Amino acid sequence: MSDNYDLKDINRKISAMILPVAIEGVLQMTAGLVMMGMIGRIDVIAVSALGISLRITQTVWALFKGITTGASVYVAQYFGAKEYGKMKHVIQQTVMSTIILVIILQALIYIYSPALLGIFDPSAELLEKAIIYIRTVSFGLPFLAIMLVIGGSLQGMGNAKTPMMITMIMNIVNIAVGYVLIFGKFGFEPMGIKGAAIATASSQFTAAVLGLYVLLSRNGVLHSYLNKSFFSIDMPQIRAIYRVGLPSSMESMFWQIAAIILTRAILTYGETAFAAHQLGMQAESISYMPATGFSIAATAFIGQALGANDKKLAKIYLRQIFKGSIAITAISVIILVGFPKSMMSLLTDNLEVIRLGSIYLMLMGIVQIPQNASNVLMGAMRGAGYTNIPMIVAGTGLWGIRVPFTLAVVYLFKFPITAIWVVMSIDLAFRFLFNLVLYNRKNIYDKTMI
């Protein structure tokens, strides 16, 4: 199949995309581990406040991550077809529409945060701390959305190095400001959970400013738009981007809505169990954060190959990306299954949290290979413009397996929290099989340009 193609060159291009994205993921994971480790040493209430607040802010992230996917697919296909003018217009319209939408959402979250957090039925102390955190961190949401759009657009062109550098600077700011403000260093008063929120918002602001500079500087993609045309709105183009991107938004938002229901269920086991779940997810990111690069690479390179009308190249890209993903995931499986207590000990010194979190990590470690293989298949289908298929798979897994069976084991059978994690594992295995069936049924390589 690859006789007419230089596999070394293909692997070099894949590595040039995956390595920066993987490093970006590791940077985000490391910063998350460090921040969670600092918050975990405040108290269990602080960890839980962060956990329920994230369920709200991650819903906003999910919306704009999906919109970014729509832009990335267009950018990749136009880049492959050498339609650079259309590509630039897509990026400009995505940035403008994102800014308008996210400002509205930020205001709503700030005003209605008590009601939104009240969904989880938290204790009075937990609600108080969560309101402080989410209102403070909400000021970073506009910058988060801008950062997502810029990073996704650059990756669609095959440039993963610039987003990686921006992420590195963002995480350095997050950790440094967090350390100073959480614990009160260099003359500052200890601010606890509010300090963590200020650090997060500050780092997102830094990343957005750097990203806009990259786009609008003299050598930037949008430098020619650096006039009144930058603020123009093209509604047909925005609708087209959102039509492709919103299924990916719905895919992520299915998870966020389900996570709200599941979080409330997990909180019935107490704040120690919830902290174990939250810290376990953070430790698990050692696997899925680096593996995200393979999914992004599949979207970008398959989109570019199909934009250039080269179906054979698209197939080769997917095969090589799939091999790399399995190899990297195997390493993380060894860490999660073999050393779960060591991973949890990095985040907390609470022995019960470590014990419970270790069980979570071992169960999730077992299903990392099917989980990350699914992500590669979904990335490939997105690159071809089939953004609705990952949404269907996610919706079926969450609402057909994870949510109903979790509610049953919690409220009907009253099983321990480990039963929830078993259900999650079954859901991830099912999604891989469902993705594989749909991929084999859909000939994504005959999909015309979007």
C-alpha positions in Angstrom: 0.0 0.0 0.0 2.9 2.4 0.7 5.0 1.5 -2.4 4.7 5.0 -3.9 5.1 6.9 -0.6 8.1 7.6 1.6 7.1 6.1 5.0 10.1 7.8 6.6 8.8 11.2 5.5 5.3 10.4 6.6 6.5 9.2 10.0 8.6 12.4 10.3 5.5 14.6 9.6 3.5 12.6 12.1 6.2 12.9 14.7 6.6 16.6 14.0 2.9 16.9 14.9 2.5 14.4 17.6 5.6 15.2 19.7 4.7 18.8 20.3 1.1 17.9 21.0 2.2 15.1 23.3 4.7 17.5 25.0 1.8 20.0 25.3 -0.3 17.3 26.9 2.4 16.3 29.3 2.9 20.0 30.2 -0.8 20.4 30.9 -0.8 17.2 32.8 2.2 18.2 34.9 0.8 21.6 35.6 -2.5 20.0 36.6 -0.8 17.5 38.9 1.3 20.3 40.5 -1.8 22.5 41.0 -3.9 19.6 42.2 -1.1 18.6 44.6 -1.0 22.2 46.0 -4.8 22.3 46.4 -4.8 18.8 47.8 -2.7 20.1 50.7 -5.2 22.8 51.6 -8.0 20.4 52.5 -10.5 17.9 51.1 -13.1 20.6 50.8 -10.8 22.6 48.4 -10.4 19.6 46.2 -14.1 19.0 46.1 -14.8 22.7 45.4 -12.4 22.6 42.4 -14.1 19.3 41.3 -17.7 20.6 41.1 -16.6 24.0 39.7 -14.8 22.2 36.9 -18.0 20.4 35.9 -19.4 23.9 35.0 -16.3 25.4 33.4 -15.6 22.3 31.5 -19.0 22.5 29.8 -17.9 25.8 28.4 -14.6 24.3 27.4 -16.5 21.4 25.6 -18.5 23.9 23.6 -15.5 25.8 22.3 -13.4 22.7 21.9 -16.1 21.4 19.5 -16.2 24.7 17.6 -12.5 24.6 17.4 -12.7 21.1 15.9 -15.0 22.5 13.1 -12.5 25.2 12.4 -9.6 22.7 12.4 -11.3 20.4 9.9 -11.9 23.3 7.5 -8.4 24.6 8.0 -6.8 21.1 7.4 -8.8 20.5 4.2 -8.3 24.0 2.8 -4.6 23.8 3.7 -4.3 20.5 1.9 -6.2 21.9 -1.1 -3.9 25.1 -1.0 -7.0 27.3 -0.6 -5.2 29.7 1.8 -7.5 32.6 1.4 -10.5 30.5 2.5 -8.4 29.0 5.3 -7.6 32.4 6.7 -11.2 33.5 6.5 -12.3 30.5 8.5 -9.8 31.3 11.3 -10.8 35.0 11.5 -14.5 34.2 11.6 -14.0 31.5 14.3 -12.1 33.9 16.5 -14.6 36.7 16.2 -17.7 34.5 16.8 -16.0 32.8 19.7 -15.2 36.1 21.5 -18.8 37.3 21.3 -20.3 34.0 22.5 -17.9 33.4 25.4 -18.3 36.8 26.9 -22.0 36.2 27.2 -21.4 32.8 28.8 -18.9 34.2 31.2 -21.4 36.8 32.5 -24.1 34.1 32.9 -21.8 31.8 34.9 -20.7 34.7 37.2 -24.2 35.8 37.9 -25.8 32.4 38.3 -22.9 30.4 39.9 -24.8 29.7 43.1 -27.7 28.1 41.2 -25.4 26.2 38.9 -23.3 24.8 41.7 -26.4 24.0 43.7 -27.2 21.3 41.2 -24.6 19.1 43.1 -26.4 19.7 46.4 -23.1 20.6 48.2 -22.7 21.4 51.9 -22.7 25.1 52.8 -18.9 25.2 53.2 -18.3 23.4 49.9 -20.7 25.7 48.1 -19.1 28.8 49.6 -15.6 27.8 48.4 -16.9 26.6 45.0 -18.6 30.0 44.4 -15.4 31.8 45.2 -13.4 29.6 42.8 -15.8 29.6 39.8 -16.6 33.3 39.9 -12.9 34.1 39.9 -11.9 31.6 37.3 -14.8 32.7 35.0 -12.8 35.8 34.0 -10.3 33.5 32.3 -13.0 31.7 30.1 -12.8 34.3 27.2 -9.1 33.8 27.0 -9.4 30.0 27.3 -11.8 30.0 24.3 -9.5 32.2 22.2 -6.5 30.0 23.1 -8.5 26.9 22.0 -9.4 28.3 18.6 -5.9 29.6 17.8 -4.3 26.3 18.9 -6.7 24.2 16.9 -6.3 26.3 13.8 -2.5 26.1 13.9 -2.6 22.3 14.4 -5.0 22.1 11.4 -2.1 23.5 9.4 0.3 21.0 10.8 1.9 23.5 13.2 1.9 21.9 16.6 5.1 23.5 17.9 3.7 27.0 18.4 0.7 25.8 20.6 3.2 23.7 22.6 5.4 26.7 23.3 2.4 28.8 24.3 1.1 26.0 26.6 4.6 25.7 28.2 4.5 29.5 29.1 0.9 29.2 30.2 1.7 26.4 32.6 4.8 28.1 34.0 2.6 31.1 34.8 -0.1 28.9 36.3 2.3 27.0 38.6 4.3 30.1 39.7 1.3 32.4 40.4 -0.5 29.5 42.0 2.4 28.7 44.4 2.6 32.4 45.4 -1.1 33.0 45.9 -2.2 29.6 47.3 0.3 29.5 50.1 1.1 33.2 50.5 4.7 33.6 49.4 6.8 36.7 48.8 4.7 38.8 51.1 1.3 37.8 49.8 -1.4 36.6 52.1 -2.4 32.9 51.6 -5.5 32.8 49.4 -6.1 29.1 49.1 -8.7 28.1 46.5 -9.1 31.7 45.3 -5.4 31.9 44.6 -5.7 28.8 42.4 -8.5 30.4 40.4 -6.5 33.7 39.9 -3.5 31.6 38.8 -5.6 29.7 36.2 -7.2 32.9 34.8 -3.8 34.7 34.7 -2.3 31.8 32.7 -5.2 31.7 30.3 -4.9 35.5 29.7 -1.2 35.0 29.0 -1.8 32.2 26.5 -4.5 34.2 24.6 -2.3 37.3 24.3 0.6 35.1 22.9 -1.8 33.3 20.5 -3.2 36.5 19.1 0.3 37.9 18.7 1.2 34.8 16.7 -1.8 35.2 14.4 -1.6 39.0 13.9 2.1 39.7 13.9 3.9 40.6 10.7 4.5 37.0 9.7 1.2 35.8 11.2 -1.6 34.1 9.3 -4.1 36.9 9.9 -1.7 39.9 9.5 -3.6 40.9 6.4 -6.8 41.1 8.5 -5.2 43.6 10.9 -7.7 46.3 10.0 -11.4 46.9 10.2 -12.0 43.6 8.3 -10.8 41.7 11.3 -14.0 42.6 13.1 -16.3 41.7 10.2 -18.9 38.9 10.6 -19.7 36.4 7.9 -22.8 34.6 9.2 -22.9 31.9 6.4 -19.3 31.0 7.1 -19.9 30.9 10.9 -22.9 28.7 10.4 -20.9 26.3 8.2 -18.1 26.1 10.8 -20.5 25.6 13.6 -22.4 23.0 11.6 -19.3 20.9 11.4 -18.0 21.7 14.9 -21.2 21.5 17.0 -21.5 17.7 16.8 -18.0 17.6 18.4 -19.3 20.2 21.0 -22.3 17.9 21.7 -19.9 15.0 22.0 -18.0 16.8 24.8 -21.1 18.3 26.3 -22.7 14.9 26.6 -19.8 14.0 28.8 -20.0 17.2 30.8 -23.8 16.9 31.4 -23.3 13.3 32.4 -20.4 14.3 34.6 -22.7 16.6 36.5 -25.1 13.7 37.2 -22.2 11.4 38.0 -20.6 13.9 40.3 -23.7 14.3 42.3 -23.9 10.5 42.6 -20.2 10.2 43.7 -20.7 12.9 46.3 -23.2 10.6 48.1 -20.1 8.6 49.1 -18.7 11.6 50.9 -16.0 14.2 50.2 -13.1 11.8 50.7 -14.4 9.4 48.1 -15.0 12.3 45.7 -11.5 13.6 46.3 -10.1 10.2 45.4 -12.2 10.2 42.2 -11.0 13.7 41.3 -7.4 13.1 42.0 -7.5 9.7 40.3 -8.8 11.4 37.1 -5.9 13.9 37.3 -3.4 11.1 37.7 -5.0 9.2 34.8 -4.2 12.1 32.5 -0.7 10.7 32.3 -2.2 8.4 29.6 -4.9 10.3 27.8 -3.2 13.7 27.7 -0.2 12.6 25.6 -2.4 10.2 23.5 -4.6 13.2 22.5 -1.9 14.1 20.1 -2.6 11.1 18.0 -6.2 12.0 17.7 -5.3 15.6 16.7 -2.8 14.2 14.2 -5.4 11.9 12.6 -7.8 14.8 12.2 -5.2 17.1 10.7 -3.3 14.7 8.3 -6.4 12.8 7.1 -8.1 16.1 6.5 -5.1 17.5 4.6 -4.8 14.2 2.5 -8.5 14.2 1.6 -8.4 17.9 0.9 -5.6 17.1 -1.6 -7.7 14.2 -2.9 -5.1 11.6 -1.9 -7.1 8.7 -0.4 -4.1 6.3 -0.3 -2.1 8.8 1.7 -4.9 9.2 4.2 -5.0 5.4 4.8 -1.3 5.3 5.4 -1.4 8.2 7.8 -4.1 6.4 9.9 -2.2 3.2 10.0 1.0 4.8 11.2 -0.8 7.0 13.7 -2.6 4.0 15.1 0.6 2.1 15.6 2.2 5.0 17.5 -0.8 5.4 19.7 -0.8 1.8 20.9 2.9 1.9 21.6 2.7 5.0 23.8 -0.4 3.9 25.6 1.2 0.6 26.5 3.8 2.5 28.6 1.2 4.5 30.5 -0.8 1.2 31.2 2.3 -0.2 32.9 2.5 3.0 35.1 -1.2 3.1 36.0 -1.6 -0.6 36.7 1.8 -1.2 38.2 2.3 1.9 40.4 -1.1 3.4 41.3 -0.2 4.2 44.9 2.9 6.0 43.9 0.9 8.1 41.4 -1.7 9.0 44.1 1.0 9.8 46.7 2.2 12.6 44.4 -1.2 14.3 44.8 -2.2 13.8 48.4 -1.0 12.5 51.7 -4.5 11.3 52.8 -4.2 7.5 53.1 -7.8 6.7 52.4 -7.8 8.9 49.3 -4.6 7.1 48.1 -6.2 3.7 48.7 -9.4 4.5 46.8 -7.7 6.4 44.1 -5.3 3.5 43.5 -8.3 1.2 42.7 -9.6 3.8 40.2 -6.2 4.0 38.4 -5.9 0.2 38.1 -9.3 -0.1 36.6 -8.8 2.8 34.2 -5.3 1.5 33.3 -6.9 -1.8 32.0 -9.0 0.1 29.4 -6.5 2.7 28.3 -5.6 0.9 25.0 -9.2 0.6 23.8 -9.9 4.2 25.0 -7.0 5.7 23.1 -7.5 3.5 20.0 -11.1 4.9 19.9 -9.7 8.5 20.0 -7.6 7.8 16.9 -10.5 6.4 15.0 -12.7 9.4 16.0 -9.9 11.8 15.0 -9.8 10.1 11.5 -13.6 10.4 11.1 -13.5 14.1 12.1 -10.8 14.8 9.6 -13.1 13.4 6.9 -15.9 15.6 8.1 -17.9 12.9 9.9 -18.0 14.9 13.2 -21.5 13.4 13.9 -20.2 9.8 14.4 -18.0 10.5 17.5 -21.0 12.4 18.9 -23.3 9.3 18.4 -20.7 7.0 20.0 -20.2 9.2 23.0 -24.0 9.8 23.5 -24.7 6.0 23.2 -21.9 5.1 25.7 -22.8 7.7 28.2 -26.6 7.6 28.2 -26.9 3.9 27.3 -24.3 2.6 29.7 -22.5 4.9 32.0 -25.3 7.1 33.4 -28.1 4.6 33.9 -25.9 1.8 35.3 -24.1 4.3 37.6 -27.4 5.5 39.0 -28.5 1.9 39.5 -25.4 0.8 41.4 -25.5 4.0 43.6 -29.2 4.4 44.4 -30.7 1.0 43.7 -28.1 -1.5 44.6 -26.0 0.8 46.9 -22.7 -0.8 45.8 -19.4 0.8 46.8 -17.8 3.6 44.7 -15.6 1.0 42.9 -18.7 -0.3 41.1 -19.0 3.1 39.4 -15.5 2.8 38.1 -16.3 -0.7 36.8 -19.2 0.8 34.8 -16.9 3.4 33.4 -14.5 0.7 32.2 -17.3 -1.2 30.5 -18.4 2.1 28.8 -15.0 2.7 27.4 -14.6 -0.8 26.0 -18.0 -0.6 24.4 -17.2 2.7 22.7 -14.1 1.2 21.1 -16.1 -1.7 19.6 -18.8 0.7 18.4 -16.3 3.1 16.8 -14.6 0.2 15.1 -17.9 -1.0 13.6 -18.9 2.5 12.4 -15.4 3.1 10.9 -15.6 -0.2 9.0 -19.1 0.7 7.7 -18.3 4.2 6.6 -15.8 4.7 3.8 -14.4 7.9 5.1 -11.9 8.0 2.3 -14.6 8.7 -0.3 -15.9 11.7 1.6 -15.8 14.9 -0.5 -14.5 18.1 0.9 -16.8 19.8 3.4 
